[in-house]
Amino acid sequence: MFDLKNKNILITGGTGSFGKKCTEILLREYQPQRLIIFSRDELKQHEMRISGFDHPSLRYFIGDVRDVDRLRRAMVGVDVVIHAAALKQVPACEYNPFEAIQTNVNGGKNVIEAALDNRVQRVLALSTDKAVCPVNLYGATKLVAEKLFVQANAYRGGDPIRLSCVRYGNVVGSRGSVVPLFREQRKTGTVTITDPRMTRFWLTLDQGVRFVLRSIENMYGGEVFVPKIPSMRMTDLARAIAPDCRVREIGIRPGEKLHEVLLSEDEARHSLELAQDFVIPPVHPWWKDQRIAAGKPLPEDFRYASDTNTQWLTVDELRELIGEPNVAESEAHATIAD
């Protein structure tokens, strides 16, 4: 197992929701020698610093993943890179496709190039369930990024670098989450959902960060790690946040799915099940990790989807996750208006 303690670690997109939680856990539990927050917004770095992230091991490095030279400079002496920078809002990516490709695809390539040049030991890229059978540009760019990071292991030669990905679902409380929207809408007495049948995979920021760190410790290089996480119904989330509000259906948006998939049938044929995760190993002759190979093969036609998941969050569990009081609901809460 790779030991993360006392390492030099760089997080791209380090001022985001994931980056802040990851920084908090790394500082408290792993005591990094250096922890570099790499991001392009000086204001967010300033706000992060004055909000309590002012540890002696922290370095705030202004740069953009689109700039490979800046990444090379930032990664000098770095042992571990966690690549979290991305354009991730589906509508924004649909409207600005060139920008999404520049950041999510070319930015990923630049991270790989800089890490290879600096002989970084471990690189882990964050992906999404939207990369599986993508129907929007965001998912398509993350699928390409996954392929880049997996195949980049073929370029390492005799160097110690290993590159892998994690793929997970919606994160409670992350920027762009529907939770703040529902909280704002309940002031009006009406919340909007796109389709009452919609389901999503769900995990907390803390769970997401710990899954990432565990994957770095156990990765061989080339895997895509998928966590075993629960599903939730969007109607239950609306009930959890606004139990007495009317729910108005507005129709599914372009680029949106009714249900998400974390592991497709085609991927499952060569994937393995571990105690806490699924692992999609690369279909390449150079991948020979016997630790992961001891995992359990998946059944024929296995598909890990949010609507057929065996784990489900109840309304009360959702309330607890998002910090809502467990209050009695009125009988009118389930009304869905046209």
N, C-alpha and C positions, 0 to 999 in steps of 0.2 A: 504494500500500500504506500502511495506517495504521501509524504508528510508536509502539510501546508504551513506548519508553524515556522515562524521566523523567516519566511520567504519574502522576496520582493514581488509584489503583486500589482498588476495594472487592470483597472476596470474601464472599458470604453463605455460611454454613456453613463458615467459614474454619478451624475447628479440626478438621475431619474429615480423612480420609486424603488426599483430593484437595486440600483447602485447604492442608495442610502441604507437600505436594510442590510445589504451585503457588507457594506463598510462597518456598520454597527456590530454585526456578528463577528467579522474578522478581527476588529480591534479588541473586542471583549474576550474572544475565545481562542484566537490563533496568534496574537501578538506579532503581526508582520513586521519585518525590518523596515520595509517601505511599502506604503499603499498609495498608488498613484491614481488620482481621479482624472481621467482623460475625457474632456468634453469641450464643446465649442462655445458655450454661453458663459461669459464672465460673471453675469449677474447671478445665475444659478449657483455658480461656484462660491461667490461671495455670500449668498444667502445660506448655502450649506455650511460654510465655515462659521458664520455668526450664530447659526442655530445649534451649535454644540459640537460640530465635527471639526475640531481644531487640535487634534492629537499630534504629538511630535513626529510620528511616523508618516503622517499624511503629506502628500504632495499634490498640489492642484496644477494640472497641466492643461493649458488651453490648446485645443487642436481639433481637427475634423478628420474623421476616418476616411474622408475623400482625399486627404493629403498624405500620401505614403511616406514622404520624407519626414514629416512631422511625427508620424507613427514610429519610424525607425529611430528617431532621436529619443522619443519617449520610452522605447523599449530597451534601451541600453542597460544591461545589468538586470533585466527583469527575468524572474523565474516562471511566473504564471500570468497568463492573460485571460480575463473573463470578458468576452465580447458581447456586451449588452446594447450597444448603440444601434438604433434603427429608426426608420420612419415606420410607424405601426398603425396609424389611424387609417382604417380601410377607405373611407370616403376621400381623405386627403391623398392617399396613394393612387386612387382611381383617377382623380382630377389632375394629379401631377406625376404621371408615370415615369418621366425621365428622371425626376428627382428621387423617386423611390428606388430606381435602378442604380443611380449614382451612389446612394447611401447603403442600401441593403445588399446589393450585388458587388459593385465595384469597391465599396467600403470593406466588405468582407474579404475580397481579394487582397486589398491593401494590408489588412490586419495579418493575413497569412504571409504575405511577402516580407513584412517587417519582422514578424516572429521568426521566420526561417533565417533571415539575415542576422538576427541577434541570438540565434540558437536558444530561444526560449524553451523551457522544459515542457510546459503544459499550456495548451490553448483550448478553451472551451467556449463554444458559441451558443447563444440562446436562440432557439427556434420556437415554433408555434404549431398548434394543431391545424391551423389554417394552411400549413404547408402540405398537408395530405390531401390529394385530389383537389388542388386549389381551384376556386371559382372567382377569385379576385386577385388583383395584381400584388397586393401585400403577400398573400400566401404563395404566389408564384415566385416572388423574389426570395422569400425565405426557403423555398424548396431548392432554388438554385444555390443559395448560400450553403445549405446543408451539403449539397453535392460537392461544392468547392472545398469545404473543410474536411470532408471524408477523404476525398481524392488527394488532398494536399499531403497526406502521409506518404504518398509515393515519391514525393520530392525531398524527403528528409535525409535520404542516404544513410550515412553513419551517425548523423547528429541525434542527440537525445530527445528532440522535440516530438511531442505527441499532440494530435489535434482531434477533437471529438465535438459532438453536439448534444444538447438536451432539447427535448421537445415537450412542451406542456400546454395547458389550457388557460382559461381566464384567471386572472389574479385579483383577489379581493383587495380593493383599495388602491389599485394601481392607477396611474394617470389615464384618463379616458374611460375608466370603469363606469358602468351604468348606475352604480350605487349612488354617486353624488347627484346624478340626474333624477333618480327616483326621489331622493330626499328633497330636492328643490321642487319637484312637481307636486309632492304631497301637500305643499302649502296651498295649492290651488284646488285640492280635492279630487284631482284626476291625475292618474299616471298612464303613460302610453307604453304599450308593448307592440312589437312588430307582428308577432304571431303567437297565439296561446299554446301552440304545440312545441315551441322552441325549447331546446335543452342545451346545456353547456357543461364542460368539465370545469371544476372550481377548486382552487387552492389558495392558501394565504401567502403573503409575501414571505413570511418566515419559513413556511414549508418549501416554497420555491427556492429560496436561497440555500437552505440546508440540502435540498436535492442537488443543486448545482455543486456545492462544495463536496458532497459525498461522491458525485460523479467524477470530479477532478481527482480525488484520492484513489478511485478505483479504475480509472480509464486506462486502456492499453493504447488507444489511438485508432480512430476510424469509426467508433461506435456512435449510434444515436441512442441516447438513454431516454426512456419514456416512463414517467412515474405512474404508480397505481393510485389514482385519485378519484374522489366521488363526483357524481353528476348532480346537477340541480335543474329544476324547471324555472323558466323565467317568471311564470305566474306565481310560483312559490316565493321567489325573491321579491316580487311586487307585494305579496301578502306580508312578508317579513318586515318590509320597510313602511308600507302604507296600508295597514290592514283595513282601515275604514274608508279608503278612497275608491272611487270608481276607476275601473281599468278600461282604457280605450284602445282598441286594436287599430293600428295605422298601416299595416301591411309590411311585408318583408322588403328590405332595401336591396338595391343592386349590390352584388358581391357578397351577399349574406346567405348562410346556410341555415336550414332548420335545425340540424344536428351537426356536431363536429366529430371528427375521427382522429384519434391519436395513433392508431396502428391499422393500416389497411390489410385486406386479405392477402394481397400480393407480397407485402412486407412480412406478414406473419409467417409465411412459409419458411423463411430463413431466420426468424427471430427467436429469442430465448426468453424464458420467464425466470426471474429471480425472486427473492422474497419480497422486495419492495418495489421492484422495477421490471420493465421489459427492456430488452436490449436488442437493437437492430444492428448486427455486425455487418461490416462491409463485405461485399461479395468480391473479394480480391484474394489472390493466393498469398499475399504477404501478411494477412491477418491470421495470427495463430495464438491467440490468448487462451490458454488452457483454463484460467480461472473462470472466465465467462462461458467458455465452451462447456463447462459442467452444468450450465443452466438447463432448464426443462424445455424441450420443444413444445410449441403450441399446437393445439388441435387443428385438424383440417378445417379450412374456411373460417378460422378465428378472425374476428374483427372487433377492435376496441373502439367503440363509438359511444357518444354521450347518451344516446337514447336506449342502448341495450346494456349499459353498464350494470354491474351487480351492486354497486355502492351508490346510495342516494342520500342527499342531505334533506332533512326535514325543514319545515318552516322555522321551528325553534332552533335547530342547529345553525341555520342561516343567520338568524338574529344574533346568536352568540358570536358567530364569526365576524359579523360586521359591526358588532357593538351596539345593537338596538335593544331597547328594553323589551322583556317578554310580557307584553300586555295582552289583555283579553281582546278578542276580535269581535266586531259586530257581525250580524248575519248578512249584512249587505256588501261585505268586502269583495265577494267573488263575482260581482256583476261586471260583465264585459259589454261595453257599449260599442255600437257601430261607429 
